[in-house]
Amino acid sequence: MSVSLFDISSLTGLPCTGEEISALLTLPPGVEYNSTDMKPSYPAFVRFACDKSKPVSAQKHISFLLVLICKYMVCSVGKGPTKVIPLAVALAHGKHFALGPFLLAYLYRSC
């Protein structure tokens, strides 16, 4: 037996309904993301982002989502986080995506 969408939803709690994530997903007009703020590891990012003297900026929110997606969903912290930057930006702006099929596709692609 192979992993199904039901398994992904049950194990991770990721939604299976919502807008489909397209490979052609791009940054929305007028939104920029400066990838120089992206730290190489999660602990380094936490040290960078936990400056309590400043409020959480949109840039830090996107970076946090990017680290979570890369580290826990697609397991590509060191290689190519730029592929999922548009997804992190869209999630930070409140879009609802079907993340279950996205994760299942990454699982099948990596096998």
C-alpha positions as CSV (number, residue, x, y, z in Angstrom):
1,M,0.0,0.0,0.0
2,S,1.1,3.5,-0.6
3,V,0.5,6.8,1.2
4,S,-2.8,8.3,0.4
5,L,-4.2,11.8,0.7
6,F,-6.4,10.6,3.6
7,D,-3.2,9.4,5.4
8,I,-1.5,12.8,4.9
9,S,-4.6,14.6,6.2
10,S,-4.9,12.3,9.2
11,L,-1.2,12.3,10.2
12,T,-0.4,15.9,9.6
13,G,-3.7,17.8,9.9
14,L,-2.9,19.6,6.6
15,P,-6.0,20.7,4.7
16,C,-6.9,18.7,1.6
17,T,-9.3,21.4,0.3
18,G,-8.6,24.9,-0.8
19,E,-6.9,26.5,-3.7
20,E,-4.6,24.2,-5.7
21,I,-0.9,25.0,-5.5
22,S,0.4,25.5,-9.0
23,A,4.0,25.2,-10.1
24,L,3.4,28.6,-11.8
25,L,2.6,30.3,-8.5
26,T,4.4,33.7,-8.5
27,L,4.7,36.5,-6.0
28,P,1.7,38.8,-6.0
29,P,2.2,42.2,-7.7
30,G,3.7,44.8,-5.4
31,V,5.1,42.2,-2.9
32,E,8.8,41.7,-2.6
33,Y,10.7,39.2,-0.5
34,N,14.4,39.8,0.3
35,S,15.9,36.4,0.5
36,T,19.1,37.7,2.2
37,D,17.2,37.6,5.5
38,M,16.9,33.8,5.1
39,K,19.2,32.1,7.6
40,P,20.8,28.8,6.8
41,S,19.3,26.9,9.7
42,Y,16.3,27.1,11.9
43,P,18.2,28.0,15.1
44,A,20.0,30.8,13.3
45,F,16.7,32.1,12.0
46,V,15.2,32.0,15.5
47,R,18.1,34.0,16.9
48,F,17.6,36.5,14.0
49,A,13.8,36.7,14.3
50,C,13.5,36.8,18.1
51,D,14.6,40.4,18.5
52,K,11.9,41.4,21.0
53,S,12.7,45.1,20.7
54,K,11.1,45.2,17.2
55,P,7.6,44.0,16.1
56,V,7.3,41.1,13.8
57,S,7.6,42.3,10.2
58,A,6.0,40.8,7.1
59,Q,9.5,39.8,6.0
60,K,10.2,37.8,9.2
61,H,6.7,36.2,9.0
62,I,7.4,35.1,5.4
63,S,10.9,33.8,6.4
64,F,9.4,31.9,9.3
65,L,6.9,30.2,7.0
66,L,9.6,29.5,4.5
67,V,11.7,27.7,7.1
68,L,8.8,25.6,8.3
69,I,7.8,24.6,4.7
70,C,11.4,23.8,3.8
71,K,12.4,22.0,7.0
72,Y,9.2,20.1,7.8
73,M,7.2,19.7,4.5
74,V,9.6,19.4,1.6
75,C,12.8,18.7,3.6
76,S,15.0,21.0,1.4
77,V,16.6,23.5,3.9
78,G,19.9,23.5,2.1
79,K,18.8,23.1,-1.5
80,G,16.4,25.4,-3.3
81,P,14.2,27.1,-0.8
82,T,13.6,29.7,-3.4
83,K,11.1,27.4,-5.1
84,V,8.6,27.7,-2.3
85,I,9.0,31.5,-1.6
86,P,5.8,32.3,-3.5
87,L,3.9,29.8,-1.4
88,A,5.3,31.2,1.8
89,V,4.4,34.7,0.7
90,A,0.8,33.7,-0.3
91,L,0.3,31.9,3.1
92,A,1.6,35.0,4.9
93,H,-1.0,37.0,3.1
94,G,-3.8,34.7,4.2
95,K,-4.5,32.5,1.2
96,H,-5.9,29.0,1.9
97,F,-4.2,26.3,-0.1
98,A,-4.7,22.5,-0.3
99,L,-1.4,21.7,1.5
100,G,-2.2,17.9,1.8
101,P,-1.9,17.2,-2.0
102,F,1.2,19.5,-2.1
103,L,2.9,17.4,0.5
104,L,1.8,14.1,-1.0
105,A,3.2,15.2,-4.4
106,Y,6.6,16.0,-2.8
107,L,6.6,12.6,-1.1
108,Y,6.0,10.8,-4.3
109,R,8.5,12.9,-6.2
110,S,11.3,12.2,-3.7
111,C,10.8,8.4,-3.8
